[in-house]
Amino acid sequence: MQAITTLVCPLCEHEYEEERKLRRHLMKRHLKSDIVAALIDEDGPSTRGY
């Protein structure tokens, strides 16, 4: 039996089953948030598209 991991948005508490869906949600809904900007910076410049 496989456990289902649920990822929760720390800003609005929406739940997602896949990390890529959570990341897409963060980019669309919370891009102007300082927290999200810091998370994107941690991943390096490739996620910003330049």
C-alpha positions in Angstrom: 0.0 0.0 0.0 1.4 3.4 -1.0 1.0 6.4 1.3 -0.3 9.5 -0.4 1.8 12.5 0.5 -0.1 15.8 0.6 1.7 19.1 0.2 0.1 22.1 1.7 0.6 25.7 0.6 2.0 27.5 3.7 0.3 30.7 2.7 -3.3 29.7 1.9 -3.4 26.0 3.0 -4.5 24.6 -0.4 -3.5 20.9 -0.6 -1.7 19.3 -3.5 -0.6 15.7 -4.2 2.3 16.7 -6.5 5.2 19.1 -5.8 5.0 20.5 -9.3 1.3 21.4 -8.8 2.2 23.2 -5.6 5.0 25.1 -7.3 2.7 26.1 -10.1 0.2 27.3 -7.6 2.9 29.3 -5.7 4.0 31.0 -8.9 0.5 31.9 -10.0 -1.0 32.9 -6.6 1.8 34.1 -4.4 4.6 35.3 -6.7 4.7 38.7 -5.0 5.1 37.1 -1.5 8.6 37.4 0.0 8.5 33.8 1.1 7.9 32.5 -2.4 10.6 34.8 -3.9 13.1 33.3 -1.4 12.0 29.8 -2.3 12.5 30.5 -6.0 15.9 32.1 -5.3 17.0 28.9 -3.5 16.4 26.9 -6.6 18.7 29.0 -8.7 18.1 31.3 -11.7 16.9 28.5 -14.0 13.4 28.5 -12.4 13.0 32.2 -13.2 13.4 31.7 -17.0 16.7 33.6 -17.6 
